[in-house]
Amino acid sequence: MKKTAIIIFLFIFNSCTEEKTMNPFLTEYDTPYQIPPFEKIEDKHYLPAFMKGMEKQIEEVNAIANNKETPTFENTIVEMERTGKILDKVSSVFFNLNSSNTNDEMQEIAKEIRPKLSAHRDAIFLNKKLFKRVSEIYKQRGNLQLDTEQKRLVEETHKYFIRSGAQLDDKSMQMLTEINQKLSSLTTQFGQNLLKETNEGFSLIIEDERRLEGLPEDIRNQAAKLAESEGYTGKWLFKPTRVSMYPFLTYSTQRDLREKLYKSYIERGNNNNERDNKQIAIEMADLRTHRANILGYATHADFVLENTMAKTTENVKDLLDKVWKPGLNRAKKEAEEMQELIQQEGANFKLAAWDWWHYSEKIRQLKYDFSEEEIKPYFSETRVLQGAFDVATKLFDITFHERFDLPKYRENIRTFEVKNLEDEVIGIFYTDYTVRPNKGGGAWMNTFRSQSKFDGVQIPLVMNTCNFPPPNEKGISLLSFEQVTTLFHEFGHALHGLLSDANYPSLSGTNVTRDYVEFPSQMMENWAREPAVIAEYAKHYETGKSMPLDLLDKISKAGQFNQGFATTEYVAASYLDMAWHSQEEKVTDANQFEKETLNEIGLIDQITSRYRSTYFAHIFAGGYSMGYYSYLWTEVLEADAFQPFKEKGIFDKETANKLKKYVYSAGNTDDLMSQYVRYRGFEPEIKPLLKKRGLDEF
């Protein structure tokens, strides 16, 4: 070999070796449970790992597609499950952290990589040779002696190819790929616009302490800390985020300031500036319609719902209609009560949307004789989480053990080993609860790794992210009861991932349809509201004393309070989602379209849709397009599913075992309604939902 050639060879070899050594994603993780080594991961590692991961997966896919052997379940379907390990590693870390711990560089990476990932996905699922092999196995699936999960994997894989466009001609495939890439870019832009609009847009800065009238001390302190962190020392700052805005709307006596803060919240993305989302929403809805047309569907709604439990827009509309009328009627009565209170106080203004929180809290105190501020000292984040752990232990025979030495991406993250009765670790659970500017709004569950067993046992690495208030001066974060429910809700998602008992990762945990995935999470909310459970975790953060029985009783009696409002604002958003995605023609004016949609259903002026179009991240920056109804659909499931616990006891072991086996552990290993029926004995009914929300009399 010539000297020059040797030098080039050594340069390439050393470069590759250095890349693997320096980039954590390109090596095996040398960490407990193969947790991502967060302390070694730098922003510069993401793009090279993404590119290498895509390159490697295409090689793996081509090897399957070009295999000369007769297609079999093992050499095609199972081999596909093995592909993309590098890409999975970098994607799970990047997209989790880009949502919960982002920065400018990560957001730029997201803009660049999302279209590339979209094209990469299409390169796999539009591969005709690969699809041919999958189709041959699909046609023979009844004769291959496959078990239920294997057959399900074949069917789901085949369906994914079909819905990705594998049967299209080359021209249509090209059009589809272009649309998918555009949608990926717009999705990223919508989310980034919203984050910047929330953090960098309007801020309510109060200089005169008299304008804080009505606000409890802890809320004032939080506002002062927020102001100081942004350079407004000696002042008080409120942002258009739920954790900052809702307490202000609830307690502030300054109606003009309530209006300013509330309007800044509902106008996010609608200010005709560089962060405006109106045109993005229009373009995304139109592109989705075109994509659906290419795939043979009239609308995006038709395309999405075909692969859900609901199946059709008619079924979704029927559910929404059944809940909308009684919910709206109750909301009107709630508004009348508040209007009467306004008049009794000597004011003469008409109740507006920014007044609802303030006057509903007054009504609550009059009816049930307690306030949110009275109960919050009993709901410290740490004790509530332990309460959720205790519920899981009693139901599912698992325990949680905090570790302080496992890798994590921020100091205030908590990590737990999850063990079964045999003291075996079945998963790792992360909590990231505190609100901060570089975190997306809302609450969610995600995984750094899904559970699987087909190539040895892979335990799941599961994360819950929320936006709870920062710790007070004593280092304690106090939650509202709504936030308590949110913690249990997201913990339900976490259990769905942690208790998964599937062989194949694409069928494990939360890899189910949108109108089923919220079922296990909403199911856990029932225990959050049970008086016997509340009594266990509601301990005063200073004295450690249990919540007084009379206060506990008041909370229980107030369980259906304000449900007209809660139902109406949610269902209105579900109708809005369906309207955007049932269009066959392009929308021309986003605000006018939204107004006409909400007027058509009769939404009252005192209530705004939970999400307006320009900040409806679920459908324009997340995975819930034509899927926001799913919370209500799954609430039908969970309200019905909780009935056996109400009848036999909230920790009845036989019922809990069935719930674990057929719901929390089963993933997508069989038909979802069949799994539900195995648990319950029959399909769900809507009556328990209406009764639970207090709408059965309306």
C-alpha angles and dihedrals in degrees: 000000000000119000093243092052091048091052092050091047092050091047092053092044093048092046092053092045092048091048091053092045095048099039112069093201092061096058136056110274110251093203137105109285088358091279112174109270094238094179090062097045116099129180090250090065097063105072097045090048092048091051093046091045093052092046092050094047092051088053090051093047093048090052089056094044093048096045108131093207121097110274113262135173090254101044095043117019097033092041089055089056088057096054127096102031095146091046091049091052096052096037095052092052098039100048093042092052094040087061099040106026108017134161137183094271093051091049090053089049089051091053091051100041104042096071090045091052090049091053090045092053090050091049088060102040095039091052103122096199092052092046091051091057092047091048092053091054091045092054091050097041093111092059100043099083092239121166120236095270094046091050090048090052091053092049095046092047092050092047091051091055092049094048090047091059103258092148095054126107120255095263093051091046090055091050090048092051091051092049092049092052092049091049091050091054094046092047090056093046093050092053095045092048090052094049092050093044090053096045102032102029125072121359124183105222116187119196101168111073090208088070089065091070112147096018116123118238096253092054091049090050092050090050091049091051091049091049092050092049089058097044100265098117113181093023137089124243130198125184133201092257125113095242091053102031104043096059089048093050090047100051110017115107090197102100095184091055092046088055094049095049094043094049091049087056097049093043096056110133090013102086101099092243134117089285096054115134103189097097092040090057091049093049094046094050090048094048090050090052091051091048091051090050092052089052092050103262129121095222142008088250091059091049096048098042095051087073097049140076090255093056098186142041088239091061092047093048091048091056094045092048092051091056100033099066098050090039093052092045091053091046090054090054090049090051091050091053091052093046090053090051091051090054092046089055089056098252122129104199124114117250109261133190092262090055097055099087092045097050097036087057089052091049090049091053092048094047101037103018099232138093134211089248090056093056101036095081087064094053108067112168093238095052093044090053090050088051090055090049091051091053091052091048093052094044104037108019096242130129134205123223120185118229123196098187102059120107115267135169099231135026096240093056115110123213129200137186111224114212136186127220090278089059090247118145107242098174150344120247124202127192123199104174112152122098117241136161097253094056126088118246124262128025133285148161125233140163135235086198133006123227120258141155107190095096099029125304115309111188116213123252105210131185133196117200124190139159104235125161117280117255118281124235089287093053094253125128110213119203135209115232089255088057090048088056090048091054091052091045095055090042087058089057089048091053089051087059099037097048094045114134105184131131098220125052095220089061099039133103117337095359091117134109120294093248091056103037093075092054098082091043096049089044089065091055088071091067091047088061098043110111092220090054095043089053089059098052102027101094124149108256093224105035101025089225119146120253110272113260093237091055091046089052091051092053090051093050091049092056094110095040116131092003092137089063094041092050096044099049091047098046090046089058090048091054089048091052090049092048093053092051101040093063120115093187130053117267112238103193119029096197094046091047091051092047093051092047094052093042090053092059092044101245108182121238093242092066128058122202107267087245125023117208098260094057099029093123093166091070103025103034102021139044100273103091104146085359107088089099087067094087089062093041091053091043086063087055097047096043088054093040093054092058095088090055090051090050100041103026132288093263099036103160099213092052092044092052091053091047091052094046100044102030117019098034102032101072110178096323093123141011106306098223089048089054090050092050091050088057099041104025094234142030117285126268127214097226096085090054094052091047092047091054092043092243098118091095094051 
